[in-house]
Amino acid sequence: MANTAQARKRARQAQKHRVHNASRRSLLRTRIKQVIKAIDSGDKTAAQSAMAVATPTIDRMVKTDIIHRNKANRHKSRLNARLKAMQAAN
């Protein structure tokens, strides 16, 4: 346990940040799942609109250091590839 006032404060702040970051990560995962669900259903317009919502969300998570820049680019690339494959199949 933290012995100094400074360490106790850092522990409190770390707990707040952990809870906040967990909710942001959950939002990120939800947005990605929404795109995948729309692609799997075959609804082109829903998939495009879900991708339009997910892309800035992914970028925001990078800006706030929730995920690494390369991971964000990988997510966007794979989602975009799935979207294009779905459109080509129709």
N, C-alpha and C positions, 0 to 999 in steps of 0.2 A: 504494500500500500504506500501511497505517496506520503512523504514525511514533511515536506515543506509546503508553504502556501502556494508557491509557484508551481510545484509539481501537482498539487491538488487541482489548481485551476487548469493546467494542461490536460489533466485526466477528464475534467468536466467538459472541456472543449472538444477533446477527442471523441467523447461519447456523443456529443451533439453532431459532430461532423460525420461520425459513423452512421448514425440514424439517417441523416440527410442524404448522404451518398448512397445508402442502401435504397432509399426511395427513388432516387434518380436512376440508379441501375435497373430497378424494376420497371420504371417507365421506358427506358431504352429497350429492354427485352420485350415489353408489351408492343411497342411500335414495330419492332422487327417481326414479331409473331403475326401482327395484323397484316403486314405486307405478304408474308408467306401464306397466310390463310386466304387472302384475296387472290394470289397467284394460283394456289391449288384449286380454288373454286372455278377458275377460268374466267373471272369477270375482269375484263381488260380495264375498264374505267375505274373500278374500285381499286384495282392493283396500282394503277398510276397515281390515284389520289392518295392511297396509303403510302406509296413511295415518296410522294411530295411532302407528306407530313413527317415521315421517318428520317429523311435526309437531313433537314436542319436540326432535328433532335439529336441525331448521331453527332453532328458537328458541334453542337452545344456541349455534349458530354466530353468531347476532346478539349474544348476551351476551358472547362472547369476541372480537367484532370481526372475525370471519372474513368475514362479508358484512354489507351494509347492511340496516337494518331494513326499508326499502321493498322491497328485492329479496326478502327473506324473505317479506314479506306477499304479494308478487306470485306467488312460487312456490306458497305455500299456497292462494291464491285460484284460480290456474289448475288446480292439482291437484284442488281441491275441485269446480271447475266440470266437469272431465272426469269425476270420480267420479259426480256427480249426473246428467250426461248419459248415462253408461253405465247407471246404475240406471233412468233414465227409458226407455231403449231396451228394457230387458228386460221 
